[in-house]
Amino acid sequence: MQNTEKEDLLKEIEKLLSFDGNDTTINPDYLAYFTREELASIKKELERKYDNMVEENLEWMQQFKKR
C-alpha cells in the first residue's frame, strides 16, 4: 500500500514540475530512496513555490490593468 502512495505522490510531483507545459518524468527507481513523508514534503514545498509564483505573476500583471 505504501508504495502505491509513494507512486501517487511521485506523479503529483511530476505534474507540479510540469507547470510550464513540458512533461517532467522522474525515474520511479527513486521511490526506493525516499520515504512517503519525504515525498509529501517535496510536494508541499513545490505547491508553496507554485502558489508564490502565481501570486507574483498576478501582482506583475496588475500593473497593466487599466485604471
All heavy atoms as TSV, in Angstrom:
chain	resi	resn	atom	element	x	y	z
A	1	MET	N	N	0.821	-1.201	0.000
A	1	MET	CA	C	0.000	0.000	0.000
A	1	MET	C	C	0.859	1.257	0.000
A	1	MET	O	O	0.571	2.190	-0.706
A	1	MET	CB	C	-0.940	-0.025	1.217
A	1	MET	CG	C	-1.793	1.226	1.350
A	1	MET	SD	S	-3.018	1.390	0.091
A	1	MET	CE	C	-4.486	1.351	1.030
A	2	GLN	N	N	1.907	1.252	0.807
A	2	GLN	CA	C	2.727	2.455	0.894
A	2	GLN	C	C	3.380	2.768	-0.439
A	2	GLN	O	O	3.522	3.929	-0.800
A	2	GLN	CB	C	3.788	2.316	1.977
A	2	GLN	CG	C	4.563	3.606	2.163
A	2	GLN	CD	C	5.593	3.512	3.254
A	2	GLN	OE1	O	5.819	2.468	3.830
A	2	GLN	NE2	N	6.239	4.625	3.532
A	3	ASN	N	N	3.763	1.750	-1.213
A	3	ASN	CA	C	4.397	2.003	-2.500
A	3	ASN	C	C	3.431	2.693	-3.455
A	3	ASN	O	O	3.839	3.568	-4.214
A	3	ASN	CB	C	4.941	0.706	-3.101
A	3	ASN	CG	C	6.053	0.968	-4.089
A	3	ASN	OD1	O	6.827	1.897	-3.928
A	3	ASN	ND2	N	6.119	0.164	-5.117
A	4	THR	N	N	2.149	2.333	-3.407
A	4	THR	CA	C	1.154	2.996	-4.244
A	4	THR	C	C	1.030	4.467	-3.848
A	4	THR	O	O	0.929	5.332	-4.709
A	4	THR	CB	C	-0.215	2.298	-4.125
A	4	THR	OG1	O	-0.066	0.943	-4.527
A	4	THR	CG2	C	-1.243	2.959	-5.000
A	5	GLU	N	N	1.059	4.734	-2.548
A	5	GLU	CA	C	1.006	6.121	-2.086
A	5	GLU	C	C	2.219	6.891	-2.592
A	5	GLU	O	O	2.086	8.040	-3.022
A	5	GLU	CB	C	0.976	6.171	-0.561
A	5	GLU	CG	C	-0.318	5.712	0.057
A	5	GLU	CD	C	-0.251	5.741	1.572
A	5	GLU	OE1	O	0.213	6.760	2.120
A	5	GLU	OE2	O	-0.647	4.749	2.194
A	6	LYS	N	N	3.368	6.271	-2.522
A	6	LYS	CA	C	4.590	6.917	-2.990
A	6	LYS	C	C	4.530	7.158	-4.494
A	6	LYS	O	O	4.933	8.214	-4.978
A	6	LYS	CB	C	5.809	6.073	-2.622
A	6	LYS	CG	C	6.129	6.116	-1.126
A	6	LYS	CD	C	7.164	5.100	-0.692
A	6	LYS	CE	C	8.520	5.328	-1.277
A	6	LYS	NZ	N	9.543	4.416	-0.710
A	7	GLU	N	N	3.995	6.202	-5.243
A	7	GLU	CA	C	3.845	6.372	-6.696
A	7	GLU	C	C	2.902	7.530	-6.997
A	7	GLU	O	O	3.162	8.327	-7.910
A	7	GLU	CB	C	3.336	5.081	-7.332
A	7	GLU	CG	C	4.358	3.968	-7.344
A	7	GLU	CD	C	3.783	2.621	-7.750
A	7	GLU	OE1	O	2.546	2.511	-7.952
A	7	GLU	OE2	O	4.573	1.670	-7.855
A	8	ASP	N	N	1.804	7.624	-6.241
A	8	ASP	CA	C	0.850	8.720	-6.433
A	8	ASP	C	C	1.507	10.066	-6.140
A	8	ASP	O	O	1.310	11.036	-6.885
A	8	ASP	CB	C	-0.382	8.534	-5.547
A	8	ASP	CG	C	-1.256	7.367	-5.982
A	8	ASP	OD1	O	-1.090	6.891	-7.134
A	8	ASP	OD2	O	-2.093	6.931	-5.173
A	9	LEU	N	N	2.283	10.128	-5.055
A	9	LEU	CA	C	2.988	11.373	-4.727
A	9	LEU	C	C	3.982	11.732	-5.824
A	9	LEU	O	O	4.102	12.898	-6.199
A	9	LEU	CB	C	3.712	11.237	-3.385
A	9	LEU	CG	C	2.829	11.340	-2.149
A	9	LEU	CD1	C	3.601	10.898	-0.908
A	9	LEU	CD2	C	2.331	12.770	-1.976
A	10	LEU	N	N	4.673	10.742	-6.351
A	10	LEU	CA	C	5.638	10.999	-7.426
A	10	LEU	C	C	4.932	11.572	-8.654
A	10	LEU	O	O	5.416	12.524	-9.265
A	10	LEU	CB	C	6.390	9.715	-7.783
A	10	LEU	CG	C	7.583	9.880	-8.704
A	10	LEU	CD1	C	8.704	10.644	-8.010
A	10	LEU	CD2	C	8.102	8.534	-9.156
A	11	LYS	N	N	3.770	11.042	-8.995
A	11	LYS	CA	C	3.003	11.561	-10.136
A	11	LYS	C	C	2.557	13.011	-9.884
A	11	LYS	O	O	2.593	13.841	-10.796
A	11	LYS	CB	C	1.793	10.671	-10.414
A	11	LYS	CG	C	2.146	9.324	-11.006
A	11	LYS	CD	C	0.889	8.525	-11.280
A	11	LYS	CE	C	1.118	7.089	-11.627
A	11	LYS	NZ	N	2.087	6.739	-12.557
A	12	GLU	N	N	2.159	13.301	-8.648
A	12	GLU	CA	C	1.745	14.659	-8.316
A	12	GLU	C	C	2.930	15.620	-8.386
A	12	GLU	O	O	2.792	16.762	-8.855
A	12	GLU	CB	C	1.107	14.687	-6.930
A	12	GLU	CG	C	-0.230	13.964	-6.889
A	12	GLU	CD	C	-0.788	13.835	-5.488
A	12	GLU	OE1	O	-0.454	14.662	-4.623
A	12	GLU	OE2	O	-1.583	12.906	-5.251
A	13	ILE	N	N	4.089	15.169	-7.948
A	13	ILE	CA	C	5.305	15.981	-8.038
A	13	ILE	C	C	5.642	16.237	-9.501
A	13	ILE	O	O	5.987	17.361	-9.880
A	13	ILE	CB	C	6.474	15.298	-7.293
A	13	ILE	CG1	C	6.219	15.339	-5.780
A	13	ILE	CG2	C	7.811	15.941	-7.642
A	13	ILE	CD1	C	7.149	14.466	-4.966
A	14	GLU	N	N	5.525	15.216	-10.338
A	14	GLU	CA	C	5.789	15.389	-11.772
A	14	GLU	C	C	4.858	16.439	-12.375
A	14	GLU	O	O	5.298	17.274	-13.166
A	14	GLU	CB	C	5.624	14.052	-12.507
A	14	GLU	CG	C	6.732	13.069	-12.241
A	14	GLU	CD	C	6.503	11.714	-12.891
A	14	GLU	OE1	O	5.350	11.367	-13.212
A	14	GLU	OE2	O	7.489	11.005	-13.070
A	15	LYS	N	N	3.592	16.418	-11.991
A	15	LYS	CA	C	2.632	17.415	-12.501
A	15	LYS	C	C	3.034	18.824	-12.081
A	15	LYS	O	O	2.961	19.760	-12.880
A	15	LYS	CB	C	1.219	17.109	-12.002
A	15	LYS	CG	C	0.571	15.938	-12.679
A	15	LYS	CD	C	-0.814	15.696	-12.126
A	15	LYS	CE	C	-1.417	14.427	-12.685
A	15	LYS	NZ	N	-2.731	14.140	-12.096
A	16	LEU	N	N	3.446	18.971	-10.825
A	16	LEU	CA	C	3.865	20.287	-10.344
A	16	LEU	C	C	5.109	20.775	-11.073
A	16	LEU	O	O	5.253	21.965	-11.334
A	16	LEU	CB	C	4.114	20.251	-8.836
A	16	LEU	CG	C	2.864	20.143	-7.975
A	16	LEU	CD1	C	3.237	19.773	-6.545
A	16	LEU	CD2	C	2.075	21.436	-8.004
A	17	LEU	N	N	5.992	19.877	-11.402
A	17	LEU	CA	C	7.212	20.247	-12.115
A	17	LEU	C	C	6.942	20.529	-13.597
A	17	LEU	O	O	7.765	21.122	-14.270
A	17	LEU	CB	C	8.271	19.147	-11.985
A	17	LEU	CG	C	8.869	18.968	-10.592
A	17	LEU	CD1	C	9.761	17.731	-10.561
A	17	LEU	CD2	C	9.649	20.210	-10.182
A	18	SER	N	N	5.776	20.110	-14.086
A	18	SER	CA	C	5.418	20.293	-15.492
A	18	SER	C	C	4.551	21.526	-15.704
A	18	SER	O	O	3.815	21.610	-16.685
A	18	SER	CB	C	4.677	19.051	-16.000
A	18	SER	OG	O	5.482	17.911	-15.898
A	19	PHE	N	N	4.626	22.498	-14.794
A	19	PHE	CA	C	3.767	23.674	-14.858
A	19	PHE	C	C	3.947	24.465	-16.144
A	19	PHE	O	O	3.060	25.171	-16.575
A	19	PHE	CB	C	4.013	24.594	-13.656
A	19	PHE	CG	C	5.335	25.308	-13.702
A	19	PHE	CD1	C	5.424	26.567	-14.266
A	19	PHE	CD2	C	6.477	24.719	-13.203
A	19	PHE	CE1	C	6.636	27.219	-14.331
A	19	PHE	CE2	C	7.688	25.369	-13.258
A	19	PHE	CZ	C	7.776	26.621	-13.819
A	20	ASP	N	N	5.111	24.337	-16.792
A	20	ASP	CA	C	5.391	25.133	-17.992
A	20	ASP	C	C	4.915	24.444	-19.275
A	20	ASP	O	O	5.178	24.928	-20.362
A	20	ASP	CB	C	6.880	25.449	-18.084
A	20	ASP	CG	C	7.758	24.216	-18.212
A	20	ASP	OD1	O	7.230	23.080	-18.140
A	20	ASP	OD2	O	8.974	24.382	-18.371
A	21	GLY	N	N	4.216	23.330	-19.135
A	21	GLY	CA	C	3.696	22.631	-20.299
A	21	GLY	C	C	4.596	21.520	-20.806
A	21	GLY	O	O	4.184	20.729	-21.645
A	22	ASN	N	N	5.816	21.458	-20.315
A	22	ASN	CA	C	6.725	20.384	-20.696
A	22	ASN	C	C	6.592	19.246	-19.694
A	22	ASN	O	O	6.652	19.465	-18.487
A	22	ASN	CB	C	8.178	20.875	-20.711
A	22	ASN	CG	C	8.412	21.914	-21.781
A	22	ASN	OD1	O	7.968	21.768	-22.913
A	22	ASN	ND2	N	9.103	22.981	-21.428
A	23	ASP	N	N	6.403	18.043	-20.220
A	23	ASP	CA	C	6.276	16.893	-19.329
A	23	ASP	C	C	7.577	16.650	-18.594
A	23	ASP	O	O	8.663	16.735	-19.165
A	23	ASP	CB	C	5.908	15.632	-20.118
A	23	ASP	CG	C	4.467	15.648	-20.587
A	23	ASP	OD1	O	3.670	16.409	-20.017
A	23	ASP	OD2	O	4.139	14.892	-21.514
A	24	THR	N	N	7.451	16.375	-17.323
A	24	THR	CA	C	8.596	16.028	-16.490
A	24	THR	C	C	8.372	14.616	-15.985
A	24	THR	O	O	7.314	14.317	-15.439
A	24	THR	CB	C	8.721	16.986	-15.293
A	24	THR	OG1	O	8.906	18.303	-15.788
A	24	THR	CG2	C	9.889	16.607	-14.406
A	25	THR	N	N	9.355	13.770	-16.194
A	25	THR	CA	C	9.267	12.398	-15.727
A	25	THR	C	C	10.407	12.139	-14.765
A	25	THR	O	O	11.560	12.432	-15.064
A	25	THR	CB	C	9.355	11.408	-16.916
A	25	THR	OG1	O	8.327	11.724	-17.849
A	25	THR	CG2	C	9.188	9.984	-16.455
A	26	ILE	N	N	10.063	11.603	-13.615
A	26	ILE	CA	C	11.056	11.251	-12.607
A	26	ILE	C	C	11.206	9.734	-12.616
A	26	ILE	O	O	10.212	9.001	-12.634
A	26	ILE	CB	C	10.618	11.744	-11.221
A	26	ILE	CG1	C	10.462	13.265	-11.229
A	26	ILE	CG2	C	11.617	11.301	-10.157
A	26	ILE	CD1	C	9.850	13.829	-9.971
A	27	ASN	N	N	12.427	9.287	-12.594
A	27	ASN	CA	C	12.710	7.855	-12.586
A	27	ASN	C	C	12.044	7.222	-11.363
A	27	ASN	O	O	12.345	7.584	-10.229
A	27	ASN	CB	C	14.223	7.644	-12.544
A	27	ASN	CG	C	14.607	6.198	-12.681
A	27	ASN	OD1	O	13.846	5.296	-12.364
A	27	ASN	ND2	N	15.822	5.974	-13.156
A	28	PRO	N	N	11.145	6.248	-11.572
A	28	PRO	CA	C	10.447	5.628	-10.441
A	28	PRO	C	C	11.377	4.852	-9.510
A	28	PRO	O	O	10.989	4.529	-8.383
A	28	PRO	CB	C	9.421	4.714	-11.106
A	28	PRO	CG	C	9.886	4.523	-12.493
A	28	PRO	CD	C	10.710	5.725	-12.852
A	29	ASP	N	N	12.592	4.584	-9.934
A	29	ASP	CA	C	13.547	3.902	-9.053
A	29	ASP	C	C	13.858	4.748	-7.821
A	29	ASP	O	O	14.287	4.227	-6.796
A	29	ASP	CB	C	14.843	3.578	-9.794
A	29	ASP	CG	C	14.645	2.512	-10.867
A	29	ASP	OD1	O	13.632	1.770	-10.805
A	29	ASP	OD2	O	15.487	2.428	-11.776
A	30	TYR	N	N	13.644	6.061	-7.917
A	30	TYR	CA	C	13.895	6.939	-6.770
A	30	TYR	C	C	12.955	6.647	-5.612
A	30	TYR	O	O	13.217	7.044	-4.473
A	30	TYR	CB	C	13.785	8.408	-7.166
A	30	TYR	CG	C	14.952	8.898	-7.975
A	30	TYR	CD1	C	14.764	9.464	-9.232
A	30	TYR	CD2	C	16.248	8.797	-7.493
A	30	TYR	CE1	C	15.837	9.909	-9.983
A	30	TYR	CE2	C	17.332	9.245	-8.242
A	30	TYR	CZ	C	17.113	9.799	-9.477
A	30	TYR	OH	O	18.177	10.238	-10.217
A	31	LEU	N	N	11.842	5.975	-5.882
A	31	LEU	CA	C	10.900	5.647	-4.814
A	31	LEU	C	C	11.570	4.816	-3.724
A	31	LEU	O	O	11.185	4.887	-2.558
A	31	LEU	CB	C	9.686	4.901	-5.367
A	31	LEU	CG	C	8.742	5.718	-6.242
A	31	LEU	CD1	C	7.634	4.833	-6.786
A	31	LEU	CD2	C	8.163	6.884	-5.477
A	32	ALA	N	N	12.571	4.044	-4.103
A	32	ALA	CA	C	13.279	3.221	-3.118
A	32	ALA	C	C	14.089	4.066	-2.147
A	32	ALA	O	O	14.398	3.633	-1.041
A	32	ALA	CB	C	14.192	2.227	-3.835
A	33	TYR	N	N	14.430	5.275	-2.538
A	33	TYR	CA	C	15.301	6.128	-1.724
A	33	TYR	C	C	14.546	7.144	-0.874
A	33	TYR	O	O	15.108	7.696	0.061
A	33	TYR	CB	C	16.299	6.870	-2.621
A	33	TYR	CG	C	17.177	5.927	-3.394
A	33	TYR	CD1	C	16.918	5.648	-4.729
A	33	TYR	CD2	C	18.248	5.285	-2.776
A	33	TYR	CE1	C	17.723	4.769	-5.438
A	33	TYR	CE2	C	19.054	4.401	-3.481
A	33	TYR	CZ	C	18.782	4.145	-4.812
A	33	TYR	OH	O	19.567	3.273	-5.501
A	34	PHE	N	N	13.311	7.430	-1.216
A	34	PHE	CA	C	12.535	8.436	-0.488
A	34	PHE	C	C	11.436	7.775	0.327
A	34	PHE	O	O	10.776	6.849	-0.139
A	34	PHE	CB	C	11.880	9.432	-1.449
A	34	PHE	CG	C	12.846	10.371	-2.110
A	34	PHE	CD1	C	13.211	10.199	-3.433
A	34	PHE	CD2	C	13.386	11.434	-1.405
A	34	PHE	CE1	C	14.097	11.066	-4.045
A	34	PHE	CE2	C	14.271	12.312	-2.015
A	34	PHE	CZ	C	14.629	12.124	-3.330
A	35	THR	N	N	11.216	8.305	1.510
A	35	THR	CA	C	10.074	7.857	2.306
A	35	THR	C	C	8.830	8.590	1.808
A	35	THR	O	O	8.924	9.593	1.096
A	35	THR	CB	C	10.277	8.167	3.805
A	35	THR	OG1	O	10.309	9.586	3.984
A	35	THR	CG2	C	11.549	7.530	4.339
A	36	ARG	N	N	7.680	8.107	2.243
A	36	ARG	CA	C	6.434	8.765	1.875
A	36	ARG	C	C	6.424	10.183	2.437
A	36	ARG	O	O	5.988	11.121	1.784
A	36	ARG	CB	C	5.234	7.970	2.423
A	36	ARG	CG	C	3.910	8.425	1.814
A	36	ARG	CD	C	2.730	8.035	2.649
A	36	ARG	NE	N	2.504	8.872	3.807
A	36	ARG	CZ	C	2.171	10.169	3.792
A	36	ARG	NH1	N	2.065	10.801	2.647
A	36	ARG	NH2	N	1.944	10.844	4.889
A	37	GLU	N	N	6.951	10.340	3.637
A	37	GLU	CA	C	6.987	11.657	4.276
A	37	GLU	C	C	7.890	12.622	3.507
A	37	GLU	O	O	7.564	13.807	3.372
A	37	GLU	CB	C	7.474	11.527	5.725
A	37	GLU	CG	C	6.484	10.830	6.643
A	37	GLU	CD	C	6.462	9.304	6.483
A	37	GLU	OE1	O	7.412	8.726	5.909
A	37	GLU	OE2	O	5.471	8.691	6.916
A	38	GLU	N	N	9.015	12.125	3.014
A	38	GLU	CA	C	9.917	12.985	2.236
A	38	GLU	C	C	9.259	13.427	0.934
A	38	GLU	O	O	9.358	14.591	0.546
A	38	GLU	CB	C	11.229	12.263	1.938
A	38	GLU	CG	C	12.115	12.087	3.153
A	38	GLU	CD	C	13.294	11.175	2.905
A	38	GLU	OE1	O	13.165	10.186	2.151
A	38	GLU	OE2	O	14.361	11.456	3.479
A	39	LEU	N	N	8.575	12.504	0.271
A	39	LEU	CA	C	7.885	12.849	-0.971
A	39	LEU	C	C	6.764	13.852	-0.701
A	39	LEU	O	O	6.568	14.792	-1.469
A	39	LEU	CB	C	7.338	11.592	-1.651
A	39	LEU	CG	C	8.390	10.658	-2.244
A	39	LEU	CD1	C	7.762	9.330	-2.635
A	39	LEU	CD2	C	9.084	11.305	-3.424
A	40	ALA	N	N	6.032	13.653	0.395
A	40	ALA	CA	C	4.960	14.591	0.750
A	40	ALA	C	C	5.542	15.971	1.029
A	40	ALA	O	O	4.949	16.986	0.641
A	40	ALA	CB	C	4.186	14.072	1.960
A	41	SER	N	N	6.696	16.018	1.663
A	41	SER	CA	C	7.353	17.293	1.939
A	41	SER	C	C	7.796	17.983	0.651
A	41	SER	O	O	7.637	19.198	0.503
A	41	SER	CB	C	8.558	17.058	2.855
A	41	SER	OG	O	9.244	18.244	3.084
A	42	ILE	N	N	8.335	17.221	-0.283
A	42	ILE	CA	C	8.746	17.773	-1.585
A	42	ILE	C	C	7.532	18.343	-2.298
A	42	ILE	O	O	7.558	19.455	-2.828
A	42	ILE	CB	C	9.444	16.696	-2.444
A	42	ILE	CG1	C	10.796	16.328	-1.827
A	42	ILE	CG2	C	9.597	17.162	-3.888
A	42	ILE	CD1	C	11.433	15.085	-2.430
A	43	LYS	N	N	6.445	17.591	-2.299
A	43	LYS	CA	C	5.216	18.047	-2.951
A	43	LYS	C	C	4.710	19.343	-2.319
A	43	LYS	O	O	4.362	20.295	-3.022
A	43	LYS	CB	C	4.140	16.964	-2.859
A	43	LYS	CG	C	2.825	17.376	-3.465
A	43	LYS	CD	C	1.747	16.367	-3.196
A	43	LYS	CE	C	0.421	16.962	-3.614
A	43	LYS	NZ	N	-0.684	16.480	-2.852
A	44	LYS	N	N	4.695	19.386	-0.986
A	44	LYS	CA	C	4.215	20.577	-0.284
A	44	LYS	C	C	5.079	21.789	-0.618
A	44	LYS	O	O	4.557	22.882	-0.849
A	44	LYS	CB	C	4.224	20.313	1.220
A	44	LYS	CG	C	3.631	21.412	2.041
A	44	LYS	CD	C	3.573	21.032	3.508
A	44	LYS	CE	C	2.971	22.140	4.325
A	44	LYS	NZ	N	2.877	21.772	5.739
A	45	GLU	N	N	6.380	21.610	-0.661
A	45	GLU	CA	C	7.288	22.717	-0.991
A	45	GLU	C	C	7.068	23.198	-2.424
A	45	GLU	O	O	7.053	24.404	-2.694
A	45	GLU	CB	C	8.740	22.284	-0.789
A	45	GLU	CG	C	9.747	23.373	-1.058
A	45	GLU	CD	C	9.666	24.558	-0.115
A	45	GLU	OE1	O	9.066	24.455	0.975
A	45	GLU	OE2	O	10.194	25.628	-0.474
A	46	LEU	N	N	6.867	22.270	-3.362
A	46	LEU	CA	C	6.597	22.651	-4.749
A	46	LEU	C	C	5.274	23.405	-4.863
A	46	LEU	O	O	5.172	24.376	-5.612
A	46	LEU	CB	C	6.595	21.425	-5.659
A	46	LEU	CG	C	7.955	20.821	-5.964
A	46	LEU	CD1	C	7.793	19.471	-6.667
A	46	LEU	CD2	C	8.795	21.761	-6.808
A	47	GLU	N	N	4.268	22.963	-4.113
A	47	GLU	CA	C	2.983	23.663	-4.126
A	47	GLU	C	C	3.139	25.086	-3.589
A	47	GLU	O	O	2.570	26.025	-4.138
A	47	GLU	CB	C	1.955	22.900	-3.281
A	47	GLU	CG	C	1.478	21.635	-3.923
A	47	GLU	CD	C	0.609	20.790	-3.019
A	47	GLU	OE1	O	0.768	20.841	-1.784
A	47	GLU	OE2	O	-0.234	20.047	-3.558
A	48	ARG	N	N	3.929	25.237	-2.516
A	48	ARG	CA	C	4.167	26.560	-1.944
A	48	ARG	C	C	4.859	27.463	-2.961
A	48	ARG	O	O	4.471	28.607	-3.166
A	48	ARG	CB	C	5.013	26.447	-0.676
A	48	ARG	CG	C	5.183	27.764	0.060
A	48	ARG	CD	C	6.146	27.645	1.227
A	48	ARG	NE	N	7.504	27.357	0.804
A	48	ARG	CZ	C	8.348	28.242	0.262
A	48	ARG	NH1	N	7.962	29.472	0.060
A	48	ARG	NH2	N	9.568	27.894	-0.075
A	49	LYS	N	N	5.866	26.923	-3.638
A	49	LYS	CA	C	6.593	27.711	-4.638
A	49	LYS	C	C	5.690	28.071	-5.809
A	49	LYS	O	O	5.754	29.176	-6.332
A	49	LYS	CB	C	7.829	26.955	-5.117
A	49	LYS	CG	C	8.910	26.906	-4.083
A	49	LYS	CD	C	10.142	26.198	-4.585
A	49	LYS	CE	C	11.213	26.219	-3.503
A	49	LYS	NZ	N	12.464	25.638	-3.953
A	50	TYR	N	N	4.852	27.127	-6.225
A	50	TYR	CA	C	3.925	27.383	-7.325
A	50	TYR	C	C	2.940	28.483	-6.932
A	50	TYR	O	O	2.690	29.405	-7.713
A	50	TYR	CB	C	3.178	26.099	-7.699
A	50	TYR	CG	C	2.195	26.293	-8.825
A	50	TYR	CD1	C	2.637	26.346	-10.143
A	50	TYR	CD2	C	0.839	26.432	-8.575
A	50	TYR	CE1	C	1.743	26.538	-11.188
A	50	TYR	CE2	C	-0.056	26.620	-9.603
A	50	TYR	CZ	C	0.398	26.671	-10.903
A	50	TYR	OH	O	-0.492	26.870	-11.918
A	51	ASP	N	N	2.384	28.398	-5.712
A	51	ASP	CA	C	1.446	29.419	-5.247
A	51	ASP	C	C	2.106	30.792	-5.216
A	51	ASP	O	O	1.502	31.789	-5.608
A	51	ASP	CB	C	0.904	29.077	-3.860
A	51	ASP	CG	C	-0.057	27.898	-3.889
A	51	ASP	OD1	O	-0.555	27.553	-4.983
A	51	ASP	OD2	O	-0.312	27.325	-2.822
A	52	ASN	N	N	3.351	30.848	-4.744
A	52	ASN	CA	C	4.083	32.120	-4.706
A	52	ASN	C	C	4.310	32.660	-6.111
A	52	ASN	O	O	4.199	33.865	-6.339
A	52	ASN	CB	C	5.423	31.958	-3.991
A	52	ASN	CG	C	5.274	31.813	-2.502
A	52	ASN	OD1	O	4.240	32.137	-1.926
A	52	ASN	ND2	N	6.301	31.295	-1.859
A	53	MET	N	N	4.624	31.773	-7.042
A	53	MET	CA	C	4.869	32.194	-8.417
A	53	MET	C	C	3.594	32.767	-9.032
A	53	MET	O	O	3.629	33.803	-9.695
A	53	MET	CB	C	5.370	31.010	-9.255
A	53	MET	CG	C	5.722	31.383	-10.682
A	53	MET	SD	S	6.342	30.003	-11.646
A	53	MET	CE	C	5.007	28.847	-11.542
A	54	VAL	N	N	2.471	32.114	-8.795
A	54	VAL	CA	C	1.195	32.596	-9.323
A	54	VAL	C	C	0.874	33.960	-8.728
A	54	VAL	O	O	0.474	34.881	-9.446
A	54	VAL	CB	C	0.062	31.574	-9.038
A	54	VAL	CG1	C	-1.296	32.181	-9.332
A	54	VAL	CG2	C	0.276	30.307	-9.852
A	55	GLU	N	N	1.074	34.108	-7.432
A	55	GLU	CA	C	0.796	35.378	-6.775
A	55	GLU	C	C	1.687	36.494	-7.323
A	55	GLU	O	O	1.216	37.593	-7.603
A	55	GLU	CB	C	1.012	35.238	-5.271
A	55	GLU	CG	C	0.621	36.462	-4.482
A	55	GLU	CD	C	0.763	36.237	-2.992
A	55	GLU	OE1	O	0.339	35.182	-2.509
A	55	GLU	OE2	O	1.310	37.140	-2.335
A	56	GLU	N	N	2.962	36.217	-7.507
A	56	GLU	CA	C	3.884	37.218	-8.053
A	56	GLU	C	C	3.487	37.609	-9.472
A	56	GLU	O	O	3.561	38.783	-9.843
A	56	GLU	CB	C	5.311	36.680	-8.032
A	56	GLU	CG	C	5.909	36.601	-6.651
A	56	GLU	CD	C	7.249	35.890	-6.620
A	56	GLU	OE1	O	7.801	35.567	-7.691
A	56	GLU	OE2	O	7.748	35.651	-5.506
A	57	ASN	N	N	3.070	36.631	-10.268
A	57	ASN	CA	C	2.655	36.927	-11.641
A	57	ASN	C	C	1.394	37.782	-11.661
A	57	ASN	O	O	1.265	38.678	-12.494
A	57	ASN	CB	C	2.438	35.642	-12.436
A	57	ASN	CG	C	3.734	35.010	-12.870
A	57	ASN	OD1	O	4.770	35.659	-12.932
A	57	ASN	ND2	N	3.692	33.721	-13.151
A	58	LEU	N	N	0.469	37.518	-10.745
A	58	LEU	CA	C	-0.747	38.327	-10.682
A	58	LEU	C	C	-0.423	39.762	-10.305
A	58	LEU	O	O	-0.974	40.709	-10.878
A	58	LEU	CB	C	-1.733	37.724	-9.686
A	58	LEU	CG	C	-2.435	36.457	-10.139
A	58	LEU	CD1	C	-3.277	35.890	-8.991
A	58	LEU	CD2	C	-3.287	36.688	-11.370
A	59	GLU	N	N	0.489	39.927	-9.348
A	59	GLU	CA	C	0.899	41.271	-8.966
A	59	GLU	C	C	1.542	41.993	-10.145
A	59	GLU	O	O	1.279	43.159	-10.397
A	59	GLU	CB	C	1.883	41.206	-7.792
A	59	GLU	CG	C	1.249	40.788	-6.494
A	59	GLU	CD	C	2.265	40.559	-5.381
A	59	GLU	OE1	O	3.444	40.927	-5.549
A	59	GLU	OE2	O	1.861	39.998	-4.346
A	60	TRP	N	N	2.383	41.285	-10.876
A	60	TRP	CA	C	3.071	41.869	-12.033
A	60	TRP	C	C	2.056	42.270	-13.101
A	60	TRP	O	O	2.145	43.345	-13.692
A	60	TRP	CB	C	4.077	40.865	-12.590
A	60	TRP	CG	C	4.792	41.345	-13.808
A	60	TRP	CD1	C	5.845	42.212	-13.860
A	60	TRP	CD2	C	4.510	40.986	-15.157
A	60	TRP	NE1	N	6.233	42.409	-15.159
A	60	TRP	CE2	C	5.426	41.666	-15.986
A	60	TRP	CE3	C	3.572	40.147	-15.763
A	60	TRP	CZ2	C	5.440	41.540	-17.360
A	60	TRP	CZ3	C	3.595	40.012	-17.131
A	60	TRP	CH2	C	4.512	40.704	-17.911
A	61	MET	N	N	1.055	41.411	-13.318
A	61	MET	CA	C	0.060	41.684	-14.353
A	61	MET	C	C	-0.841	42.859	-13.981
A	61	MET	O	O	-1.367	43.531	-14.865
A	61	MET	CB	C	-0.770	40.427	-14.622
A	61	MET	CG	C	0.040	39.358	-15.332
A	61	MET	SD	S	-0.871	37.825	-15.559
A	61	MET	CE	C	-2.194	38.358	-16.592
A	62	GLN	N	N	-1.011	43.129	-12.693
A	62	GLN	CA	C	-1.865	44.236	-12.258
A	62	GLN	C	C	-1.357	45.581	-12.757
A	62	GLN	O	O	-2.144	46.494	-12.956
A	62	GLN	CB	C	-1.970	44.258	-10.723
A	62	GLN	CG	C	-2.809	43.146	-10.157
A	62	GLN	CD	C	-4.246	43.195	-10.611
A	62	GLN	OE1	O	-4.844	44.262	-10.712
A	62	GLN	NE2	N	-4.811	42.043	-10.902
A	63	GLN	N	N	-0.066	45.682	-13.002
A	63	GLN	CA	C	0.466	46.953	-13.462
A	63	GLN	C	C	-0.029	47.322	-14.855
A	63	GLN	O	O	0.002	48.482	-15.253
A	63	GLN	CB	C	1.999	46.938	-13.438
A	63	GLN	CG	C	2.646	46.051	-14.475
A	63	GLN	CD	C	4.151	46.047	-14.383
A	63	GLN	OE1	O	4.736	47.072	-14.051
A	63	GLN	NE2	N	4.772	44.924	-14.654
A	64	PHE	N	N	-0.537	46.348	-15.601
A	64	PHE	CA	C	-1.027	46.605	-16.957
A	64	PHE	C	C	-2.553	46.806	-16.988
A	64	PHE	O	O	-3.106	47.105	-18.039
A	64	PHE	CB	C	-0.661	45.437	-17.881
A	64	PHE	CG	C	0.826	45.231	-17.972
A	64	PHE	CD1	C	1.432	44.143	-17.342
A	64	PHE	CD2	C	1.632	46.120	-18.655
A	64	PHE	CE1	C	2.793	43.955	-17.416
A	64	PHE	CE2	C	2.993	45.940	-18.731
A	64	PHE	CZ	C	3.589	44.853	-18.104
A	65	LYS	N	N	-3.171	46.648	-15.854
A	65	LYS	CA	C	-4.605	46.799	-15.765
A	65	LYS	C	C	-4.973	48.267	-15.941
A	65	LYS	O	O	-4.313	49.164	-15.438
A	65	LYS	CB	C	-5.064	46.315	-14.382
A	65	LYS	CG	C	-6.536	46.240	-14.213
A	65	LYS	CD	C	-6.848	45.651	-12.854
A	65	LYS	CE	C	-8.340	45.567	-12.660
A	65	LYS	NZ	N	-8.647	44.997	-11.345
A	66	LYS	N	N	-6.036	48.508	-16.708
A	66	LYS	CA	C	-6.499	49.881	-16.909
A	66	LYS	C	C	-6.981	50.452	-15.595
A	66	LYS	O	O	-7.646	49.794	-14.817
A	66	LYS	CB	C	-7.647	49.925	-17.927
A	66	LYS	CG	C	-7.201	49.826	-19.332
A	66	LYS	CD	C	-8.382	50.092	-20.245
A	66	LYS	CE	C	-7.916	50.169	-21.683
A	66	LYS	NZ	N	-9.015	50.472	-22.581
A	67	ARG	N	N	-6.667	51.693	-15.383
A	67	ARG	CA	C	-7.092	52.370	-14.130
A	67	ARG	C	C	-8.173	53.346	-14.408
A	67	ARG	O	O	-8.373	53.916	-15.362
A	67	ARG	CB	C	-5.899	53.063	-13.516
A	67	ARG	CG	C	-4.869	52.044	-13.131
A	67	ARG	CD	C	-3.633	52.723	-12.605
A	67	ARG	NE	N	-2.607	51.692	-12.533
A	67	ARG	CZ	C	-1.742	51.608	-11.571
A	67	ARG	NH1	N	-1.724	52.478	-10.621
A	67	ARG	NH2	N	-0.855	50.665	-11.549
